[in-house]
Amino acid sequence: MLEHTFDGGCSTMGDGVADTPAEAAPQFDCPVGADTCDAPGLDPINNFMDYTQDSSMNMFTPGQSGWGSAGTSVRHVAPSQSWSLLRYAASARRTRR
């Protein structure tokens, strides 16, 4: 299952996907430049698997996108994220055709 970007904090590989930057805790609002871990990369505030506001979420990493095409599921999606995920899935289907 695809986990949230902040699962496990800085000590583990958050969502279990190698190309997702480490994040200590969920972000809210849209804190551009947030960097809560010493690991490379800023907090993935634009990632659908964080808790930022819907207007900030607009991407999965390439590694996370592979999870969806492999038929695995996403867990713990906040109600505010469900429409963003549905829009992303619809646009991804249109792109593949």
SEMI-684048 format. One line per 4 residues: their letters; for each residue x, y, z of C-alpha. Coordinates in steps of 0.5 Angstrom, whole numbers. Layout:
// SEMI-684048
A	X:Y:Z  ...
END
This chain:
// SEMI-684048
MLEH	0:0:0  2:7:-1  3:11:5  3:18:7
TFDG	10:22:5  11:23:13  10:16:15  16:14:19
GCST	18:21:20  26:23:18  28:16:20  25:12:15
MGDG	24:12:8  17:16:9  12:13:4  17:7:2
VADT	18:10:-5  26:12:-6  24:18:-10  20:21:-5
PAEA	24:26:0  24:25:7  19:29:12  18:29:19
APQF	11:31:20  5:32:15  5:39:13  -2:44:12
DCPV	-3:50:8  2:51:3  9:52:7  13:53:1
GADT	21:51:2  19:47:8  25:42:10  24:38:16
CDAP	29:33:15  37:33:14  36:28:8  36:31:1
GLDP	30:35:-2  25:39:1  18:37:4  14:34:-1
INNF	8:39:0  6:39:-7  5:31:-7  -2:28:-6
MDYT	0:24:0  1:30:4  -4:34:8  -3:40:5
QDSS	-9:44:2  -12:42:-4  -9:48:-9  -2:46:-7
MNMF	-3:38:-9  -1:37:-16  3:31:-16  6:24:-15
TPGQ	13:22:-15  15:18:-21  16:12:-16  9:13:-13
SGWG	6:13:-20  8:6:-21  5:4:-15  -2:6:-18
SAGT	0:2:-25  2:-4:-21  -5:-5:-18  -4:-3:-11
SVRH	-8:2:-7  -7:8:-3  -9:9:4  -11:14:9
VAPS	-13:19:4  -16:25:8  -23:27:5  -20:34:2
QSWS	-16:30:-2  -21:25:-5  -23:30:-11  -15:31:-12
LLRY	-14:24:-13  -20:23:-17  -18:29:-22  -11:26:-22
AASA	-13:19:-24  -18:22:-29  -12:26:-32  -7:20:-32
RRTR	-12:16:-36  -13:21:-41  -6:22:-42  -5:14:-43
R	-10:13:-49
END
